[in-house]
Amino acid sequence: MKIHDPASQAKEKDYDVTDVERLMGKREWKDYDEVIKWLEKEGDADRRFTPGEVRHMIDDLSRLRDAKKPFPHDPEKLYSAMKSGRCPSARPWRRAADAPPRAHLDAGRAPERQSPMPALPRPAPTSVRPVPANELRHRVRSARTARLATVGSDGRPHLVAVCFVLLGDIVYHAVDEKPKRHRRLRRLENIRATGQACLLIDEYDEDWSKLWWVRLDGHGWLVDDRAEEAAARAALVTKYPQYAERPPGGPVVAVRVTRWSAWSAAEGTVAPAG
């Protein structure tokens, strides 16, 4: 069963409440104008936001400003206001920038004659179906390990198993005290050099009808924000009891997921996240 996340393209991806919380935590904003100006000037350069998230936040904040709505300083209230005023019929803009409009394609074309067609039988249902994104997130959050792939400036790939947490659309892992051959880790050098990263979460069973995998492609960086670093370490300690006595003290790596893809051999579904 093939699974595709509808928000796989970074340029179309909408924001969620964690993005608004991250935005509001940057400084004490005075009003909508101040936030909008920052997003227009620095939003695309911030690795924690995708271009789609920046565009959607600017649109929704501008709508609230133009409607002269009060500016809520609470992130959850602001997020609710930003989402609630949208037009229900609105759809993401998906046509490629260089694609000609439909009217141009149809200009000068004679109307096609419609010939009667016999009714076709409905196709039999298949096991291939989309799976909700929350089910994918449940699989990822429940997994104990992932394989982290990075690429160096020389184009050579590197693969390593890591413990991790998923917070919003960012995966975090930290270098811990497990024995290593040396402290100059290839994964960190690759992240600094290219930022290209991919994580694979999978499950193997001798019953091959239970096989599945989820792949997270994205952009990685070494976290230098103290609050973000502390939150990531705390989440890792909560997920892994082994870290309770000896929390990971090495660098924290973040990977913002820009594309979800997955496959499963089973027709059933996993329990959605609560």
TANORVEN-V220234 format. One line per field, one symbol per residue. ss: DSSP state (H for helix, E for strand, - for the rest). A space follows every 10 residues. Layout:
ss = ???
This chain:
ss = -EEE------ ------HHHH HHHH------ -HHHHHHHHH HHH------- HHHHHHHHHH HHHHHH---- ----HHHHHH HHHH------ ---------- -HHHHH---- ---------- ---------- --HHHHHHHH HH---EEEEE E-----EEEE EE--EEE--E EEEE------ -----HHHHH HHH--EEEEE EEE----HHH -EEEEEEEEE EE---HHHHH HHHHHHHHH- HHH------- -EEEEEEEEE EEEE------ ----
